[in-house]
Amino acid sequence: MSAPTAPPAPTPTAPGALPLIGHGLRLARDPLSFITSLRAYGSVVRIRIGPTPAYVVTDPALTRRVLVTDAAHFAKGGKYNDALRVFLGDGIATVADGDTHLRNRRLMQPMFNKAHIAERGDAMIEQVRKMVGAWPAAAPRDVLADMNGITLAAFLVAVFGADLPPHLEGEFTALMPEIMKGTIRQVILPPWITRLPLPANRAHADRVARLRALIDQAIDHHIEVTAAGSAAANGASGAGACPYAAEARRRQGGLFETLIGAEDQLGRRQLQDETITLLAGSIETTGTTLAWALYEIAGNPAVERRLREELASVCGDRPLRYEDIDRLPYARRVLREAIRKYGVLWMVMRTAARDVVLGGHLVPEGADVMWSPYLHQHDSDCFPDPGSFDPDREEADGAAGTRGNFLAFGDGRRKCIGENLAWVELQIILATVLQAWPRFEVTSRPPRAQAVITVEPDALAMEFHRSAGT
């Protein structure tokens, strides 16, 4: 006879909720301190976002249950996901679990295998080198804006090729930060406020509409250019006579050729959604990580010295090549530690598909379930002295167990599909900055971490110098 199951324990509720807005004010004013404070109240903590309750999971082992072991009981959804869908639509990051998500993920997966990305590696390096090398020496620069701009340019070259009209890149760069701010505003405010015809709500809707128009222009331009290239390749040897035309067209078209070929299965609206999803994920997470990494490198001479020594041992005096990336393990550890220390995401949501007992607490069907990579990666039980920057953290004795608590890219069936591309972009850009600029220094006050969609530096200016001398 089996032992009786203990009844669920009452779920602790975070203090400080206000009428109507719940914990929304604390989430708006200081979300990172609030979210990390919840660990003190238990492994599952109840908060309110407006009138709606949400259950925050503070234990990494329980989060892994939500993402992997019991993923069928925690569907993609929640207020955060609803706000993202306003501009991402039903891309694979936000679409509900089920056949549509599975089909679209399978259609997109070939874009992100390592061999396919490698075909665009040299073009990405060339684009990054051109932009980084054009910075004026000894002039203060907005590092987050620079990293977002370079990340976007590298992404566009990888995905669309190198011939997009310049105005598209410029408008993408200008629109995305404001759209992200509008999105987080929709998450933390009560739904009735976000539905009012307020100027901020109208401006957000207008920006999303403009983004979709730009994406449509990029898709149409890409189709026209690749069609013209295919016709030229075939025409050179007679119609249909060029045996390499398909391969040439695929290389010219970049990673996006995979989706263009599946447009009849996806439809134009879905093609837009997937493109915007990839664009948003590329800029926000990669650009933010690079900004924080450069800040930490500038403040840690020993880390910078090891990075430069590793780069010199691999490349010597020549520029970076794509095949060098896998020979720079310390650079990858530095980037991983930047991700670990700063999140980079601070809030992700699921919806309970049925009543679930999680960590001994009942999570009712339909409830929002939140988890935070930032919170988990600042758990001192998993990452001793979490506020310090230590690229050798995983190499220390006994630190192997922390790998399972590194959830910046998610886990399970909804793990980030673009992780391979993200690592390539991160390593190319970091190595190129180090090669182009022998010295750089922070010229602004130490930045404060602020939670938008990602955990960004609120202000970060740096100067870059051609000489290593002081």
Protein Blocks (a to p, Z undefined) as FASTA:
>chain_A
ZZdddddddddddehiaehjlmmmmmmmmmmlmmmmmmmnojbdcddehjbccdddfbfk
lmmmmmmmmmmmmccedjklmmmmmmnopafklgccdjklmmmmmmmmmmmgmklmmmmm
mmmmmmmmmmmmmpcghiacdfklmmmmmmmmmmmmmmnopkbcfklmmmmmmmmmmmmm
mmmmmmmpcfklmmpccfklmmmmmmmmmmmmmmmmmmmmmmmmmmmmmmmmmmmnoghk
amklmmmmmmmnommlmmmmmmmmnommlmmmmmmmmmmmmmmmmmmmmmmmmmmmmmmm
klmmmmmmmmmmmnmmaccdfklmmmmmmlmmmmmmmmmmnomambdcdddfbdcdeehi
acdehiacdddfklmmmcfklmghklbccfklmmpghilmmmmmmcknogajlbcfklmm
mmmmmmmmmmmmmmmmmbdcdfbdcdddddffbccdfbdcddddfbfbZZ
